[in-house]
Amino acid sequence: MKSIRFIHLSDIHIGLQTHGRVNPSTGLNTRLEDILKSLDYVFETARRESVDLILIAGDVFHRENPQPSEEIEFARRIGRVVGAGVRIVIVLGNHDYGSSGGKASAVEIFPALDIDGVTIVRKPELLSINTKSGVVQVACLPWAGRSMLASRDEYKSLSSGELQVEVEKKLIGIIRDLAKDIDRTAPSFLLCHVAARDAKLSGTELDSLSTSDPVVPVGELASPAFNYVALGHIHRFQDLHSGKTPPVVYSGSIERIDFTEEHEKKGFVMGELSHSDEGWKCGYEFVEIPARKFLTVELTQDDMDDENRFKLDKYPPEDFEDAVVRVRYNVAAPGDEADETAIKSHFRDAHNLKIERVFTKPEKIIRQTELTRTMGVLEALDKYIDGKPELKKIGDEMKSYAEKLIRETE
């Protein structure tokens, strides 16, 4: 065995429907179709490039009770890629688990369907996977939140912060134990759905990740026992151990979830473990998927004509075709509205159009306590300049002009 070719993806979120609509010709939500199209792109690449192994780092589904149609569409695609000789390992993410601890996850339909070549992992374990290019080791760590300890009597008295620390200790211990069991003469992966310290969050995580979620130090993930560390949970592609061994990589989500991910590239990781006299080394590249675009248009008073209608000539409609578009414009008061007819007409070819009216409160003027109504103009101006460091350089000039104006009015 000289090399192992692999694909790493995560955060598929099948079942996401935000900014979508029902496609009358298929009966499916268009956002589901977007995700399936991106998934097809990944799996077609796997077949074309003769990939040995696909690692899915959690959050296959967007919610714990997916629709049967969503499960079926995913199962069909899994079946096709496995039929091409590719082996698949999936660890469960936080979206894949049922709300009750013992409930089976939606992803676990695959053993029931007897799909050979697919391994679903819901507890930490070290797997030996027989691929068409040889055996590889995959150390697996599915999502483990505070709930893993919160129900145990010995932890019930702990504060939220103390419980977080205990979970983090447990996770570090698990990773170290998995690393100890690795045969370093054979190729190996660490596959996790976890929040890593110092990871750059996408907008989605900034809103959704709890400050009490367990966080694992990159140094613990980057054990030399592993040749590649495949992470899920954070939707932005990044290598937290860039230029070093092993790579510690978030592949990111394969589709944009909302406007917080508007400017992020979406895709997956294509990699290869190669054997040399120095052992197993990893090379990889991020492969961008042509995911649906999210675009924001910010309108100001400069975009209004004399009759309070929007001028949109600088926004060519073809640039926004089939995109999810958000148009934001300012209003003077919370209840104010403008005629949105022009906006709707101009962006009629967008896949989805969201119009937001934004009211910005006027900046509150803070009165300087040193100023009084009985002060003379020049004395008040002097006090005002003293309280504004940015005016120091032109203070004397301001007072000179003020004196001139006073003399003229007198």
C-alpha positions in Angstrom: 0.0 0.0 0.0 1.6 3.2 -1.2 -1.2 5.8 -0.9 -4.8 6.3 0.3 -7.0 8.9 -1.4 -9.7 10.4 0.7 -12.4 13.0 0.9 -13.4 14.9 4.0 -16.7 16.8 4.3 -19.0 17.8 7.1 -22.1 19.8 8.1 -24.3 18.7 5.2 -27.5 19.8 7.0 -30.0 18.0 4.9 -33.4 19.3 5.8 -32.4 23.0 5.9 -35.3 25.0 4.3 -34.5 28.6 5.1 -34.7 30.9 2.0 -36.2 28.0 -0.1 -39.5 27.2 -1.7 -41.3 24.1 -3.0 -40.2 23.1 -6.4 -43.6 22.2 -8.1 -41.9 19.7 -10.5 -40.3 17.6 -7.8 -42.2 18.5 -4.6 -38.9 19.1 -2.8 -37.8 22.3 -1.1 -35.3 24.1 -3.3 -32.8 24.4 -0.5 -32.9 20.6 -0.1 -32.2 20.4 -3.8 -29.3 22.8 -3.4 -27.7 20.6 -0.7 -28.3 17.4 -2.7 -26.7 19.0 -5.7 -23.6 19.9 -3.7 -23.5 16.4 -2.3 -23.7 15.0 -5.8 -20.7 17.2 -6.7 -18.7 15.6 -3.8 -19.7 12.0 -4.5 -19.1 12.4 -8.3 -15.6 13.6 -7.5 -15.1 10.6 -5.3 -16.1 8.2 -8.1 -14.1 10.1 -10.8 -10.9 10.3 -8.7 -11.1 6.7 -7.4 -11.2 7.8 -3.8 -10.7 5.1 -1.2 -12.4 6.6 1.8 -15.0 9.4 2.6 -14.9 10.8 6.1 -18.1 12.7 7.1 -17.5 14.7 10.3 -21.1 15.0 11.5 -24.3 17.0 11.0 -25.6 15.0 8.1 -29.2 16.2 8.9 -30.3 19.6 10.0 -32.8 18.3 12.6 -33.2 15.2 14.6 -36.4 14.1 12.9 -35.8 14.4 9.1 -38.5 13.8 6.6 -38.5 10.3 5.0 -37.8 11.9 1.6 -34.7 13.5 3.0 -33.4 10.2 4.3 -34.2 8.4 1.1 -32.4 11.0 -1.1 -29.3 10.7 1.1 -29.5 6.9 1.2 -29.6 6.7 -2.6 -26.5 8.8 -3.0 -24.6 6.8 -0.3 -25.6 3.6 -2.0 -24.2 4.8 -5.4 -20.9 5.9 -4.0 -20.4 2.7 -1.9 -21.3 0.7 -5.0 -18.2 2.3 -6.7 -16.0 0.8 -4.0 -15.7 3.8 -1.7 -15.8 3.2 2.0 -17.6 5.8 4.2 -17.3 6.6 7.9 -19.7 9.0 9.6 -19.5 10.4 13.1 -22.6 11.9 14.6 -22.8 15.6 15.1 -24.9 17.6 17.5 -27.7 18.0 14.9 -27.8 14.2 14.3 -28.7 13.2 17.9 -32.2 12.8 19.2 -33.1 15.1 22.0 -33.4 12.2 24.4 -30.1 10.5 25.1 -31.0 6.9 24.2 -33.0 7.7 21.0 -31.4 6.4 17.8 -30.2 9.1 15.4 -31.6 9.5 11.9 -28.2 8.6 10.4 -28.5 5.2 11.9 -31.0 4.1 9.3 -28.0 2.7 7.3 -27.4 -0.5 9.4 -31.1 -1.2 9.2 -30.8 -0.9 5.4 -27.8 -3.2 5.4 -25.7 -0.9 3.3 -22.2 -2.5 3.3 -19.3 -0.1 3.4 -20.9 2.5 5.6 -19.9 2.8 9.2 -21.8 5.1 11.6 -20.2 6.0 14.9 -22.0 7.4 17.9 -19.5 6.6 20.6 -15.7 7.0 20.6 -13.9 4.1 19.0 -10.9 3.2 16.8 -11.9 1.6 13.5 -10.0 -0.5 11.1 -11.4 0.1 7.6 -10.6 -2.2 4.7 -10.4 0.0 1.6 -9.6 -1.0 -1.9 -6.1 0.3 -1.4 -5.6 -1.3 2.0 -6.5 -1.0 5.7 -6.7 2.4 7.3 -7.3 3.4 11.0 -10.0 5.9 11.8 -10.1 7.2 15.4 -13.7 8.5 15.9 -15.0 11.1 18.3 -18.7 12.0 17.8 -20.2 15.1 19.3 -20.2 15.2 23.1 -21.8 18.1 24.8 -22.4 18.8 28.5 -25.3 16.3 28.5 -22.8 13.5 28.5 -22.2 14.2 32.2 -25.0 16.4 33.3 -27.4 13.5 34.1 -24.9 11.7 36.3 -25.3 12.1 40.0 -21.7 13.0 40.7 -21.8 16.0 38.4 -25.2 17.4 39.2 -23.9 19.8 41.8 -21.4 21.4 39.4 -21.8 24.8 37.9 -22.1 25.3 34.2 -18.4 26.4 34.0 -17.2 23.5 36.1 -19.2 21.0 34.0 -17.7 22.4 30.9 -14.2 21.9 32.3 -15.0 18.3 33.2 -16.3 17.5 29.7 -13.2 19.0 28.1 -11.0 16.8 30.4 -13.0 13.8 29.3 -12.6 14.6 25.6 -8.9 15.2 25.9 -8.6 11.9 27.7 -10.5 10.1 25.0 -8.3 11.6 22.2 -5.2 10.6 24.1 -6.4 7.0 24.6 -7.3 6.8 20.9 -3.8 8.0 19.9 -2.2 5.4 22.2 -3.9 2.6 20.3 -2.8 3.8 16.9 -0.3 1.6 14.9 2.1 4.3 13.6 3.3 2.1 10.8 -0.2 2.2 9.2 -2.2 5.2 7.9 -4.4 6.9 10.4 -7.1 9.6 10.7 -8.8 11.3 13.6 -12.5 12.1 12.7 -14.3 14.4 15.1 -17.3 16.6 15.5 -16.0 19.1 18.0 -15.3 22.8 18.7 -11.6 23.4 18.6 -9.9 26.3 20.5 -8.8 29.2 18.3 -11.0 28.1 15.4 -12.4 31.0 13.4 -16.1 30.9 13.6 -18.4 31.6 10.7 -21.4 33.8 11.4 -23.6 30.8 12.0 -21.5 29.6 15.0 -21.3 33.1 16.4 -25.0 32.9 16.9 -25.5 29.3 17.7 -22.5 28.0 19.7 -23.0 28.1 23.4 -20.2 29.7 25.4 -20.5 26.6 27.7 -19.9 24.1 24.9 -16.7 22.1 25.4 -13.7 23.3 23.5 -10.6 21.1 22.7 -7.1 22.6 22.4 -5.6 22.2 18.9 -2.5 20.7 20.5 -4.5 17.7 21.7 -6.1 17.2 18.3 -2.7 17.5 16.5 -1.2 14.3 18.0 1.6 12.9 15.9 -0.2 9.5 16.1 -2.6 10.8 13.3 -1.7 11.6 9.7 -4.8 13.8 9.2 -7.4 15.3 11.6 -10.9 15.7 10.0 -13.1 18.1 11.9 -16.8 19.1 11.7 -19.0 21.6 13.5 -17.5 24.9 12.4 -18.8 25.9 8.9 -15.7 27.7 7.7 -12.8 25.9 6.0 -9.6 26.3 7.9 -6.4 24.4 8.9 -5.7 25.0 12.5 -2.2 23.4 12.2 -1.3 24.9 8.9 2.1 23.9 7.5 2.6 21.3 10.3 2.0 17.6 10.8 -0.7 16.5 11.0 -3.1 18.9 9.3 -6.0 19.8 11.6 -8.8 20.7 9.2 -12.4 21.9 9.3 -13.7 21.3 5.8 -16.7 23.7 6.4 -20.3 23.2 5.4 -21.0 22.3 1.7 -23.8 25.0 1.4 -24.3 28.4 2.9 -26.8 28.2 5.8 -27.7 31.9 5.9 -26.3 35.4 5.3 -23.7 35.1 8.0 -21.9 32.8 5.6 -22.4 35.0 2.6 -18.7 35.6 1.9 -17.4 32.1 2.7 -16.3 29.6 0.1 -18.1 26.3 0.4 -16.6 22.9 -0.4 -14.8 19.8 0.8 -11.2 18.5 1.3 -9.6 16.2 -1.2 -6.5 14.5 0.2 -4.0 11.7 -0.1 -1.8 9.9 2.4 1.4 8.7 0.8 4.0 6.4 2.2 7.7 7.0 2.1 10.8 6.0 4.1 9.9 8.7 6.6 6.4 7.2 7.2 3.0 8.4 6.1 2.6 12.0 4.9 -0.6 13.9 4.0 -1.2 16.3 1.2 -4.6 17.9 0.6 -6.5 20.7 -1.2 -9.8 22.5 -0.6 -12.2 21.9 -3.5 -14.8 24.7 -3.8 -18.4 23.7 -4.7 -20.5 26.1 -6.9 -22.9 26.5 -4.0 -25.8 28.9 -4.3 -24.8 32.6 -3.8 -26.0 34.8 -1.0 -25.8 38.5 -1.9 -26.7 41.6 0.1 -27.6 45.0 -1.3 -27.4 48.0 1.0 -29.5 51.0 -0.1 -29.1 54.5 1.2 -30.7 57.9 0.5 -28.4 58.2 -2.5 -30.4 55.4 -4.1 -33.7 57.3 -3.9 -35.0 59.7 -6.5 -36.9 62.9 -5.9 -40.2 60.9 -5.6 -38.8 58.6 -3.0 -38.4 55.7 -5.4 -35.4 53.4 -5.6 -32.8 53.8 -8.3 -31.2 50.4 -8.9 -29.3 50.8 -12.2 -26.0 50.1 -10.5 -27.2 46.6 -9.6 -27.5 44.6 -12.9 -30.3 42.0 -12.4 -28.2 39.3 -14.1 -25.6 39.5 -11.3 -28.3 38.4 -8.8 -30.1 35.8 -10.9 -30.8 32.6 -8.9 -29.1 34.0 -5.8 -30.6 34.4 -2.4 -30.8 38.2 -2.2 -31.2 40.5 0.8 -32.0 44.1 0.2 -31.6 46.5 3.2 -32.7 50.1 3.2 -32.8 52.7 6.0 -35.9 54.4 7.2 -36.3 57.5 9.4 -38.6 56.0 12.0 -39.4 52.4 13.0 -42.9 52.5 11.3 -41.7 54.1 8.1 -41.9 52.2 4.8 -40.9 52.8 1.2 -42.5 51.6 -2.0 -40.7 48.3 -2.5 -42.3 47.6 -5.9 -39.2 48.6 -7.7 -37.0 46.3 -5.6 -39.3 43.3 -6.2 -39.4 44.0 -9.9 -35.6 44.6 -10.3 -34.7 41.4 -8.4 -37.5 39.2 -9.7 -35.0 36.6 -11.1 -33.5 36.0 -7.7 -34.0 32.6 -6.2 -35.3 34.2 -3.0 -35.7 37.9 -2.1 -35.6 39.2 1.5 -36.3 42.9 2.0 -35.3 44.5 5.4 -36.2 47.9 6.6 -33.5 49.2 8.9 -34.1 52.0 11.4 -30.9 53.4 12.9 -31.4 55.4 16.1 -29.9 58.8 15.9 -26.7 59.1 17.9 -27.5 60.4 21.4 -26.0 63.8 22.1 -24.2 63.8 25.4 -24.2 67.2 27.1 -21.0 68.2 28.7 -21.6 68.8 32.4 -19.0 71.7 32.5 -21.1 73.7 30.1 -23.9 76.0 31.6 -26.4 78.3 30.1 -24.8 81.3 31.9 -21.4 80.9 30.2 -20.3 83.3 27.5 -19.9 82.0 24.0 -16.1 82.0 24.0 -15.9 80.5 27.5 -18.3 77.7 26.4 -16.4 77.1 23.2 -13.1 76.9 25.2 -14.7 74.3 27.5 -16.0 72.4 24.6 -12.6 72.2 22.8 -11.0 71.1 26.1 -13.4 68.1 26.1 -12.6 67.1 22.5 -9.0 66.0 22.1 -9.5 65.8 18.3 -10.1 69.6 18.2 -7.0 70.6 20.0 -5.0 71.3 16.9 -7.6 73.7 15.4 -8.9 75.1 18.7 -7.2 78.4 18.4 -8.4 78.8 14.8 -12.0 78.0 15.9 -11.8 80.6 18.7 -10.4 83.2 16.3 -13.3 82.7 13.9 -15.8 82.7 16.8 -14.5 86.1 18.0 -14.7 87.4 14.4 -18.4 86.3 14.1 -19.3 87.8 17.5 -17.7 91.2 16.5 -19.6 91.1 13.2 -23.0 90.5 14.9 -22.3 93.2 17.4 
